[in-house]
Amino acid sequence: MTQRYAVGTIEEAGTAVLTLTEGLEKEEFLASRLTRAETRRQLRLMSKSALLLSPEVHALLVEIDWEGWRALDQRLATSDKAEDTLLWLAVRALAPDTLMWLRVYR
């Protein structure tokens, strides 16, 4: 996977996350199995793509929380009780912040 393709995947999946969760409160999000499952899948695409980017890209885009993506990827690989809170944090902070910084750097 090329660096450009990985960034494109992050942007597409991030846009899907924002679209899926637009206007939802935490309780609504957690109550919707379908929305939560698809959001989780899109966040997983984002985290996998973020980890495929080179250390040089990570160094250039220092405002993006690459360690947060690494942690999210590891946590989503092993489901646990903290997952709901983690998903909501990724929906409300990690994904939108990443998309914002990618747009700034474009």
N, CA, C and O atoms as a Tinker XYZ file with bonds, in Angstrom:
   424  protein
     1  N      0.852000   -1.177000    0.000000    73     2
     2  CA     0.000000    0.000000    0.000000    64     1     3
     3  C      0.895000    1.236000    0.000000    63     2     4     5
     4  O      1.813000    1.345000    0.813000    81     3
     5  N      0.627000    2.158000   -0.906000    73     3     6
     6  CA     1.426000    3.372000   -0.961000    64     5     7
     7  C      0.996000    4.344000    0.128000    63     6     8     9
     8  O     -0.088000    4.229000    0.701000    81     7
     9  N      1.865000    5.294000    0.394000    73     7    10
    10  CA     1.569000    6.311000    1.407000    64     9    11
    11  C      0.322000    7.110000    1.019000    63    10    12    13
    12  O     -0.527000    7.409000    1.860000    81    11
    13  N      0.230000    7.448000   -0.261000    73    11    14
    14  CA    -0.920000    8.241000   -0.741000    64    13    15
    15  C     -2.222000    7.454000   -0.584000    63    14    16    17
    16  O     -3.249000    8.011000   -0.197000    81    15
    17  N     -2.170000    6.161000   -0.886000    73    15    18
    18  CA    -3.350000    5.313000   -0.750000    64    17    19
    19  C     -3.767000    5.222000    0.724000    63    18    20    21
    20  O     -4.955000    5.289000    1.040000    81    19
    21  N     -2.792000    5.069000    1.619000    73    19    22
    22  CA    -3.090000    4.977000    3.053000    64    21    23
    23  C     -3.750000    6.265000    3.543000    63    22    24    25
    24  O     -4.718000    6.219000    4.302000    81    23
    25  N     -3.228000    7.405000    3.113000    73    23    26
    26  CA    -3.819000    8.690000    3.517000    64    25    27
    27  C     -5.236000    8.801000    2.966000    63    26    28    29
    28  O     -6.140000    9.258000    3.666000    81    27
    29  N     -5.438000    8.382000    1.707000    73    27    30
    30  CA    -6.777000    8.402000    1.117000    64    29    31
    31  C     -7.748000    7.520000    1.877000    63    30    32    33
    32  O     -8.906000    7.888000    2.070000    81    31
    33  N     -7.283000    6.358000    2.308000    73    31    34
    34  CA    -8.121000    5.451000    3.095000    64    33    35
    35  C     -8.489000    6.084000    4.433000    63    34    36    37
    36  O     -9.633000    5.987000    4.878000    81    35
    37  N     -7.524000    6.728000    5.068000    73    35    38
    38  CA    -7.797000    7.419000    6.334000    64    37    39
    39  C     -8.868000    8.482000    6.124000    63    38    40    41
    40  O     -9.805000    8.592000    6.915000    81    39
    41  N     -8.727000    9.261000    5.062000    73    39    42
    42  CA    -9.698000   10.326000    4.800000    64    41    43
    43  C    -11.089000    9.768000    4.501000    63    42    44    45
    44  O    -12.083000   10.276000    5.021000    81    43
    45  N    -11.168000    8.738000    3.675000    73    43    46
    46  CA   -12.464000    8.161000    3.324000    64    45    47
    47  C    -13.143000    7.526000    4.535000    63    46    48    49
    48  O    -14.331000    7.744000    4.773000    81    47
    49  N    -12.391000    6.749000    5.290000    73    47    50
    50  CA   -12.962000    6.093000    6.465000    64    49    51
    51  C    -13.334000    7.131000    7.526000    63    50    52    53
    52  O    -14.358000    6.997000    8.196000    81    51
    53  N    -12.510000    8.155000    7.674000    73    51    54
    54  CA   -12.810000    9.214000    8.639000    64    53    55
    55  C    -14.075000    9.964000    8.281000    63    54    56    57
    56  O    -14.875000   10.296000    9.155000    81    55
    57  N    -14.259000   10.231000    6.997000    73    55    58
    58  CA   -15.488000   10.888000    6.544000    64    57    59
    59  C    -16.692000    9.992000    6.823000    63    58    60    61
    60  O    -17.752000   10.478000    7.217000    81    59
    61  N    -16.531000    8.697000    6.620000    73    59    62
    62  CA   -17.619000    7.755000    6.920000    64    61    63
    63  C    -17.951000    7.773000    8.410000    63    62    64    65
    64  O    -19.124000    7.753000    8.784000    81    63
    65  N    -16.933000    7.810000    9.256000    73    63    66
    66  CA   -17.156000    7.860000   10.709000    64    65    67
    67  C    -17.952000    9.109000   11.079000    63    66    68    69
    68  O    -18.917000    9.036000   11.840000    81    67
    69  N    -17.545000   10.247000   10.540000    73    67    70
    70  CA   -18.249000   11.494000   10.861000    64    69    71
    71  C    -19.684000   11.469000   10.343000    63    70    72    73
    72  O    -20.590000   11.969000   11.010000    81    71
    73  N    -19.898000   10.898000    9.176000    73    71    74
    74  CA   -21.242000   10.803000    8.606000    64    73    75
    75  C    -22.121000    9.866000    9.430000    63    74    76    77
    76  O    -23.273000   10.184000    9.726000    81    75
    77  N    -21.575000    8.722000    9.794000    73    75    78
    78  CA   -22.338000    7.740000   10.574000    64    77    79
    79  C    -22.764000    8.269000   11.938000    63    78    80    81
    80  O    -23.828000    7.913000   12.443000    81    79
    81  N    -21.944000    9.108000   12.525000    73    79    82
    82  CA   -22.180000    9.532000   13.913000    64    81    83
    83  C    -22.675000   10.963000   14.039000    63    82    84    85
    84  O    -22.858000   11.465000   15.148000    81    83
    85  N    -22.892000   11.619000   12.911000    73    83    86
    86  CA   -23.331000   13.015000   12.939000    64    85    87
    87  C    -24.638000   13.164000   13.714000    63    86    88    89
    88  O    -25.625000   12.484000   13.434000    81    87
    89  N    -24.624000   14.058000   14.682000    73    87    90
    90  CA   -25.823000   14.365000   15.458000    64    89    91
    91  C    -26.164000   13.362000   16.541000    63    90    92    93
    92  O    -27.144000   13.555000   17.261000    81    91
    93  N    -25.390000   12.303000   16.680000    73    91    94
    94  CA   -25.683000   11.299000   17.709000    64    93    95
    95  C    -25.051000   11.675000   19.046000    63    94    96    97
    96  O    -23.931000   12.182000   19.104000    81    95
    97  N    -25.778000   11.422000   20.088000    73    95    98
    98  CA   -25.225000   11.516000   21.437000    64    97    99
    99  C    -24.625000   10.150000   21.775000    63    98   100   101
   100  O    -24.914000    9.157000   21.107000    81    99
   101  N    -23.805000   10.108000   22.796000    73    99   102
   102  CA   -23.109000    8.876000   23.158000    64   101   103
   103  C    -24.078000    7.719000   23.375000    63   102   104   105
   104  O    -23.844000    6.614000   22.884000    81   103
   105  N    -25.161000    7.962000   24.102000    73   103   106
   106  CA   -26.112000    6.897000   24.411000    64   105   107
   107  C    -26.773000    6.361000   23.143000    63   106   108   109
   108  O    -26.982000    5.156000   23.007000    81   107
   109  N    -27.102000    7.267000   22.214000    73   107   110
   110  CA   -27.702000    6.840000   20.950000    64   109   111
   111  C    -26.716000    5.993000   20.138000    63   110   112   113
   112  O    -27.075000    4.960000   19.573000    81   111
   113  N    -25.481000    6.453000   20.098000    73   111   114
   114  CA   -24.443000    5.721000   19.378000    64   113   115
   115  C    -24.267000    4.321000   19.952000    63   114   116   117
   116  O    -24.228000    3.341000   19.208000    81   115
   117  N    -24.163000    4.229000   21.254000    73   115   118
   118  CA   -23.934000    2.934000   21.900000    64   117   119
   119  C    -25.142000    2.010000   21.783000    63   118   120   121
   120  O    -24.996000    0.787000   21.802000    81   119
   121  N    -26.332000    2.590000   21.663000    73   119   122
   122  CA   -27.544000    1.777000   21.554000    64   121   123
   123  C    -27.748000    1.214000   20.148000    63   122   124   125
   124  O    -28.512000    0.266000   19.964000    81   123
   125  N    -27.085000    1.781000   19.178000    73   123   126
   126  CA   -27.266000    1.342000   17.796000    64   125   127
   127  C    -26.176000    0.336000   17.417000    63   126   128   129
   128  O    -25.042000    0.714000   17.126000    81   127
   129  N    -26.533000   -0.926000   17.426000    73   127   130
   130  CA   -25.552000   -1.980000   17.099000    64   129   131
   131  C    -24.988000   -1.815000   15.699000    63   130   132   133
   132  O    -23.785000   -1.973000   15.490000    81   131
   133  N    -25.853000   -1.496000   14.733000    73   131   134
   134  CA   -25.391000   -1.384000   13.345000    64   133   135
   135  C    -24.449000   -0.191000   13.158000    63   134   136   137
   136  O    -23.391000   -0.320000   12.542000    81   135
   137  N    -24.836000    0.952000   13.687000    73   135   138
   138  CA   -23.986000    2.142000   13.560000    64   137   139
   139  C    -22.672000    1.930000   14.287000    63   138   140   141
   140  O    -21.608000    2.265000   13.766000    81   139
   141  N    -22.740000    1.382000   15.475000    73   139   142
   142  CA   -21.521000    1.142000   16.247000    64   141   143
   143  C    -20.603000    0.147000   15.535000    63   142   144   145
   144  O    -19.388000    0.340000   15.504000    81   143
   145  N    -21.173000   -0.907000   14.968000    73   143   146
   146  CA   -20.357000   -1.911000   14.276000    64   145   147
   147  C    -19.690000   -1.322000   13.030000    63   146   148   149
   148  O    -18.509000   -1.573000   12.785000    81   147
   149  N    -20.423000   -0.556000   12.255000    73   147   150
   150  CA   -19.843000    0.035000   11.046000    64   149   151
   151  C    -18.825000    1.118000   11.400000    63   150   152   153
   152  O    -17.803000    1.253000   10.727000    81   151
   153  N    -19.096000    1.875000   12.435000    73   151   154
   154  CA   -18.135000    2.888000   12.887000    64   153   155
   155  C    -16.856000    2.211000   13.354000    63   154   156   157
   156  O    -15.757000    2.672000   13.045000    81   155
   157  N    -16.994000    1.140000   14.082000    73   155   158
   158  CA   -15.822000    0.380000   14.542000    64   157   159
   159  C    -15.010000   -0.112000   13.348000    63   158   160   161
   160  O    -13.781000   -0.034000   13.358000    81   159
   161  N    -15.691000   -0.618000   12.321000    73   159   162
   162  CA   -15.006000   -1.110000   11.126000    64   161   163
   163  C    -14.246000    0.018000   10.426000    63   162   164   165
   164  O    -13.105000   -0.165000   10.001000    81   163
   165  N    -14.878000    1.170000   10.312000    73   163   166
   166  CA   -14.227000    2.313000    9.665000    64   165   167
   167  C    -13.037000    2.817000   10.495000    63   166   168   169
   168  O    -12.001000    3.182000    9.938000    81   167
   169  N    -13.186000    2.836000   11.805000    73   167   170
   170  CA   -12.065000    3.243000   12.670000    64   169   171
   171  C    -10.916000    2.255000   12.557000    63   170   172   173
   172  O     -9.749000    2.639000   12.622000    81   171
   173  N    -11.247000    0.994000   12.389000    73   171   174
   174  CA   -10.206000   -0.026000   12.222000    64   173   175
   175  C     -9.444000    0.199000   10.919000    63   174   176   177
   176  O     -8.223000    0.047000   10.874000    81   175
   177  N    -10.172000    0.565000    9.855000    73   175   178
   178  CA    -9.512000    0.906000    8.591000    64   177   179
   179  C     -8.574000    2.097000    8.778000    63   178   180   181
   180  O     -7.454000    2.112000    8.267000    81   179
   181  N     -9.052000    3.086000    9.516000    73   179   182
   182  CA    -8.222000    4.265000    9.768000    64   181   183
   183  C     -6.966000    3.890000   10.541000    63   182   184   185
   184  O     -5.867000    4.317000   10.189000    81   183
   185  N     -7.125000    3.091000   11.594000    73   183   186
   186  CA    -5.966000    2.749000   12.426000    64   185   187
   187  C     -4.970000    1.893000   11.657000    63   186   188   189
   188  O     -3.762000    2.107000   11.761000    81   187
   189  N     -5.458000    0.931000   10.890000    73   187   190
   190  CA    -4.558000    0.085000   10.095000    64   189   191
   191  C     -3.790000    0.929000    9.074000    63   190   192   193
   192  O     -2.590000    0.738000    8.879000    81   191
   193  N     -4.483000    1.852000    8.434000    73   191   194
   194  CA    -3.824000    2.711000    7.441000    64   193   195
   195  C     -2.829000    3.651000    8.093000    63   194   196   197
   196  O     -1.759000    3.903000    7.539000    81   195
   197  N     -3.169000    4.172000    9.267000    73   195   198
   198  CA    -2.247000    5.065000    9.979000    64   197   199
   199  C     -0.955000    4.339000   10.333000    63   198   200   201
   200  O      0.128000    4.920000   10.271000    81   199
   201  N     -1.073000    3.077000   10.701000    73   199   202
   202  CA     0.113000    2.303000   11.070000    64   201   203
   203  C      0.966000    1.942000    9.856000    63   202   204   205
   204  O      2.151000    1.642000   10.000000    81   203
   205  N      0.376000    1.969000    8.668000    73   203   206
   206  CA     1.129000    1.661000    7.453000    64   205   207
   207  C      1.959000    2.840000    6.952000    63   206   208   209
   208  O      2.877000    2.666000    6.150000    81   207
   209  N      1.634000    4.034000    7.427000    73   207   210
   210  CA     2.404000    5.205000    7.006000    64   209   211
   211  C      3.808000    5.144000    7.591000    63   210   212   213
   212  O      4.010000    4.637000    8.695000    81   211
   213  N      4.746000    5.649000    6.863000    73   211   214
   214  CA     6.152000    5.579000    7.272000    64   213   215
   215  C      6.427000    6.493000    8.474000    63   214   216   217
   216  O      5.690000    7.449000    8.720000    81   215
   217  N      7.484000    6.188000    9.208000    73   215   218
   218  CA     7.895000    7.065000   10.311000    64   217   219
   219  C      8.174000    8.492000    9.831000    63   218   220   221
   220  O      7.992000    9.449000   10.583000    81   219
   221  N      8.612000    8.632000    8.586000    73   219   222
   222  CA     8.865000    9.969000    8.040000    64   221   223
   223  C      7.571000   10.772000    7.924000    63   222   224   225
   224  O      7.539000   11.963000    8.233000    81   223
   225  N      6.509000   10.111000    7.476000    73   223   226
   226  CA     5.208000   10.780000    7.374000    64   225   227
   227  C      4.719000   11.142000    8.774000    63   226   228   229
   228  O      4.222000   12.247000    8.991000    81   227
   229  N      4.857000   10.234000    9.705000    73   227   230
   230  CA     4.455000   10.517000   11.085000    64   229   231
   231  C      5.227000   11.718000   11.630000    63   230   232   233
   232  O      4.666000   12.558000   12.333000    81   231
   233  N      6.511000   11.789000   11.302000    73   231   234
   234  CA     7.344000   12.900000   11.788000    64   233   235
   235  C      6.931000   14.221000   11.140000    63   234   236   237
   236  O      7.013000   15.274000   11.772000    81   235
   237  N      6.493000   14.169000    9.899000    73   235   238
   238  CA     6.060000   15.393000    9.212000    64   237   239
   239  C      4.716000   15.891000    9.733000    63   238   240   241
   240  O      4.476000   17.096000    9.793000    81   239
   241  N      3.857000   14.976000   10.100000    73   239   242
   242  CA     2.507000   15.318000   10.565000    64   241   243
   243  C      2.427000   15.129000   12.077000    63   242   244   245
   244  O      1.653000   14.314000   12.577000    81   243
   245  N      3.233000   15.891000   12.781000    73   243   246
   246  CA     3.393000   15.670000   14.224000    64   245   247
   247  C      2.137000   15.977000   15.042000    63   246   248   249
   248  O      1.993000   15.478000   16.158000    81   247
   249  N      1.230000   16.788000   14.503000    73   247   250
   250  CA     0.022000   17.122000   15.271000    64   249   251
   251  C     -0.967000   15.969000   15.352000    63   250   252   253
   252  O     -1.838000   15.952000   16.222000    81   251
   253  N     -0.836000   15.013000   14.451000    73   251   254
   254  CA    -1.745000   13.854000   14.470000    64   253   255
   255  C     -1.288000   12.889000   15.554000    63   254   256   257
   256  O     -0.096000   12.624000   15.709000    81   255
   257  N     -2.245000   12.374000   16.291000    73   255   258
   258  CA    -1.965000   11.472000   17.419000    64   257   259
   259  C     -1.735000   10.044000   16.909000    63   258   260   261
   260  O     -2.600000    9.177000   17.030000    81   259
   261  N     -0.549000    9.825000   16.338000    73   259   262
   262  CA    -0.223000    8.504000   15.803000    64   261   263
   263  C     -0.197000    7.448000   16.899000    63   262   264   265
   264  O     -0.582000    6.303000   16.660000    81   263
   265  N      0.243000    7.808000   18.075000    73   263   266
   266  CA     0.256000    6.846000   19.185000    64   265   267
   267  C     -1.175000    6.487000   19.592000    63   266   268   269
   268  O     -1.447000    5.354000   19.990000    81   267
   269  N     -2.074000    7.447000   19.490000    73   267   270
   270  CA    -3.487000    7.177000   19.756000    64   269   271
   271  C     -4.060000    6.172000   18.764000    63   270   272   273
   272  O     -4.846000    5.301000   19.137000    81   271
   273  N     -3.663000    6.297000   17.491000    73   271   274
   274  CA    -4.108000    5.332000   16.486000    64   273   275
   275  C     -3.528000    3.957000   16.765000    63   274   276   277
   276  O     -4.214000    2.948000   16.594000    81   275
   277  N     -2.276000    3.905000   17.190000    73   275   278
   278  CA    -1.650000    2.623000   17.518000    64   277   279
   279  C     -2.391000    1.969000   18.696000    63   278   280   281
   280  O     -2.683000    0.773000   18.672000    81   279
   281  N     -2.683000    2.759000   19.704000    73   279   282
   282  CA    -3.384000    2.232000   20.879000    64   281   283
   283  C     -4.795000    1.769000   20.507000    63   282   284   285
   284  O     -5.249000    0.718000   20.958000    81   283
   285  N     -5.477000    2.557000   19.686000    73   283   286
   286  CA    -6.825000    2.176000   19.255000    64   285   287
   287  C     -6.778000    0.864000   18.484000    63   286   288   289
   288  O     -7.609000   -0.016000   18.708000    81   287
   289  N     -5.820000    0.727000   17.584000    73   287   290
   290  CA    -5.705000   -0.498000   16.799000    64   289   291
   291  C     -5.493000   -1.710000   17.699000    63   290   292   293
   292  O     -6.108000   -2.757000   17.496000    81   291
   293  N     -4.635000   -1.566000   18.678000    73   291   294
   294  CA    -4.368000   -2.682000   19.598000    64   293   295
   295  C     -5.597000   -3.021000   20.423000    63   294   296   297
   296  O     -5.893000   -4.197000   20.636000    81   295
   297  N     -6.313000   -2.011000   20.888000    73   295   298
   298  CA    -7.497000   -2.261000   21.711000    64   297   299
   299  C     -8.631000   -2.869000   20.900000    63   298   300   301
   300  O     -9.355000   -3.732000   21.397000    81   299
   301  N     -8.794000   -2.425000   19.650000    73   299   302
   302  CA    -9.865000   -2.980000   18.825000    64   301   303
   303  C     -9.568000   -4.410000   18.397000    63   302   304   305
   304  O    -10.484000   -5.172000   18.087000    81   303
   305  N     -8.307000   -4.769000   18.379000    73   303   306
   306  CA    -7.925000   -6.139000   18.032000    64   305   307
   307  C     -8.344000   -7.117000   19.112000    63   306   308   309
   308  O     -8.593000   -8.290000   18.833000    81   307
   309  N     -8.423000   -6.635000   20.347000    73   307   310
   310  CA    -8.853000   -7.470000   21.469000    64   309   311
   311  C    -10.023000   -6.770000   22.153000    63   310   312   313
   312  O     -9.827000   -5.816000   22.905000    81   311
   313  N    -11.208000   -7.232000   21.898000    73   311   314
   314  CA   -12.405000   -6.601000   22.439000    64   313   315
   315  C    -12.412000   -6.673000   23.967000    63   314   316   317
   316  O    -12.070000   -7.701000   24.552000    81   315
   317  N    -12.805000   -5.577000   24.598000    73   315   318
   318  CA   -12.930000   -5.552000   26.055000    64   317   319
   319  C    -14.031000   -4.576000   26.461000    63   318   320   321
   320  O    -14.639000   -3.936000   25.604000    81   319
   321  N    -14.282000   -4.462000   27.732000    73   319   322
   322  CA   -15.381000   -3.643000   28.235000    64   321   323
   323  C    -15.163000   -2.154000   28.012000    63   322   324   325
   324  O    -16.131000   -1.397000   27.945000    81   323
   325  N    -13.927000   -1.722000   27.896000    73   323   326
   326  CA   -13.639000   -0.308000   27.694000    64   325   327
   327  C    -13.846000    0.115000   26.239000    63   326   328   329
   328  O    -13.677000    1.287000   25.904000    81   327
   329  N    -14.209000   -0.833000   25.379000    73   327   330
   330  CA   -14.301000   -0.518000   23.957000    64   329   331
   331  C    -15.309000    0.577000   23.646000    63   330   332   333
   332  O    -15.025000    1.428000   22.803000    81   331
   333  N    -16.485000    0.595000   24.295000    73   331   334
   334  CA   -17.489000    1.612000   24.011000    64   333   335
   335  C    -16.941000    3.014000   24.261000    63   334   336   337
   336  O    -17.111000    3.909000   23.433000    81   335
   337  N    -16.292000    3.200000   25.390000    73   335   338
   338  CA   -15.717000    4.496000   25.709000    64   337   339
   339  C    -14.620000    4.856000   24.719000    63   338   340   341
   340  O    -14.520000    6.004000   24.287000    81   339
   341  N    -13.814000    3.894000   24.368000    73   339   342
   342  CA   -12.737000    4.101000   23.411000    64   341   343
   343  C    -13.294000    4.483000   22.036000    63   342   344   345
   344  O    -12.781000    5.402000   21.398000    81   343
   345  N    -14.328000    3.792000   21.580000    73   343   346
   346  CA   -14.946000    4.126000   20.299000    64   345   347
   347  C    -15.481000    5.547000   20.310000    63   346   348   349
   348  O    -15.287000    6.299000   19.354000    81   347
   349  N    -16.154000    5.912000   21.389000    73   347   350
   350  CA   -16.733000    7.250000   21.464000    64   349   351
   351  C    -15.633000    8.319000   21.455000    63   350   352   353
   352  O    -15.788000    9.359000   20.817000    81   351
   353  N    -14.552000    8.073000   22.143000    73   351   354
   354  CA   -13.423000    9.003000   22.141000    64   353   355
   355  C    -12.838000    9.133000   20.729000    63   354   356   357
   356  O    -12.503000   10.235000   20.294000    81   355
   357  N    -12.720000    8.027000   20.029000    73   355   358
   358  CA   -12.200000    8.062000   18.659000    64   357   359
   359  C    -13.159000    8.811000   17.736000    63   358   360   361
   360  O    -12.721000    9.551000   16.855000    81   359
   361  N    -14.462000    8.623000   17.933000    73   359   362
   362  CA   -15.477000    9.294000   17.112000    64   361   363
   363  C    -15.452000   10.795000   17.336000    63   362   364   365
   364  O    -15.550000   11.570000   16.384000    81   363
   365  N    -15.323000   11.206000   18.576000    73   363   366
   366  CA   -15.432000   12.627000   18.906000    64   365   367
   367  C    -14.110000   13.392000   18.883000    63   366   368   369
   368  O    -14.117000   14.619000   18.783000    81   367
   369  N    -12.986000   12.699000   18.973000    73   367   370
   370  CA   -11.707000   13.418000   19.025000    64   369   371
   371  C    -10.691000   12.921000   17.995000    63   370   372   373
   372  O    -10.240000   13.685000   17.143000    81   371
   373  N    -10.340000   11.660000   18.077000    73   371   374
   374  CA    -9.234000   11.145000   17.268000    64   373   375
   375  C     -9.508000   11.262000   15.767000    63   374   376   377
   376  O     -8.674000   11.786000   15.029000    81   375
   377  N    -10.651000   10.787000   15.312000    73   375   378
   378  CA   -10.966000   10.836000   13.878000    64   377   379
   379  C    -11.113000   12.267000   13.363000    63   378   380   381
   380  O    -10.486000   12.612000   12.361000    81   379
   381  N    -11.925000   13.121000   14.018000    73   379   382
   382  CA   -12.066000   14.484000   13.484000    64   381   383
   383  C    -10.760000   15.283000   13.528000    63   382   384   385
   384  O    -10.470000   16.041000   12.602000    81   383
   385  N     -9.982000   15.122000   14.580000    73   383   386
   386  CA    -8.700000   15.834000   14.664000    64   385   387
   387  C     -7.754000   15.394000   13.553000    63   386   388   389
   388  O     -7.071000   16.216000   12.943000    81   387
   389  N     -7.722000   14.097000   13.298000    73   387   390
   390  CA    -6.854000   13.570000   12.236000    64   389   391
   391  C     -7.275000   14.128000   10.884000    63   390   392   393
   392  O     -6.428000   14.567000   10.106000    81   391
   393  N     -8.564000   14.117000   10.597000    73   391   394
   394  CA    -9.042000   14.652000    9.319000    64   393   395
   395  C     -8.712000   16.135000    9.187000    63   394   396   397
   396  O     -8.313000   16.597000    8.117000    81   395
   397  N     -8.880000   16.874000   10.272000    73   395   398
   398  CA    -8.579000   18.302000   10.231000    64   397   399
   399  C     -7.108000   18.536000    9.885000    63   398   400   401
   400  O     -6.797000   19.362000    9.027000    81   399
   401  N     -6.209000   17.815000   10.547000    73   399   402
   402  CA    -4.780000   18.013000   10.293000    64   401   403
   403  C     -4.380000   17.546000    8.899000    63   402   404   405
   404  O     -3.500000   18.146000    8.282000    81   403
   405  N     -5.004000   16.496000    8.395000    73   403   406
   406  CA    -4.703000   16.075000    7.014000    64   405   407
   407  C     -5.113000   17.152000    6.029000    63   406   408   409
   408  O     -4.415000   17.396000    5.045000    81   407
   409  N     -6.241000   17.797000    6.288000    73   407   410
   410  CA    -6.690000   18.892000    5.404000    64   409   411
   411  C     -5.744000   20.085000    5.501000    63   410   412   413
   412  O     -5.443000   20.718000    4.490000    81   411
   413  N     -5.281000   20.391000    6.688000    73   411   414
   414  CA    -4.345000   21.501000    6.880000    64   413   415
   415  C     -3.063000   21.244000    6.096000    63   414   416   417
   416  O     -2.538000   22.146000    5.444000    81   415
   417  N     -2.566000   20.025000    6.160000    73   415   418
   418  CA    -1.312000   19.687000    5.504000    64   417   419
   419  C     -1.438000   19.551000    3.984000    63   418   420   421
   420  O     -0.438000   19.621000    3.270000    81   419
   421  N     -2.631000   19.363000    3.504000    73   419   422
   422  CA    -2.825000   19.244000    2.065000    64   421   423
   423  C     -2.453000   20.555000    1.441000    63   422   424
   424  O     -2.534000   20.703000    0.221000    81   423
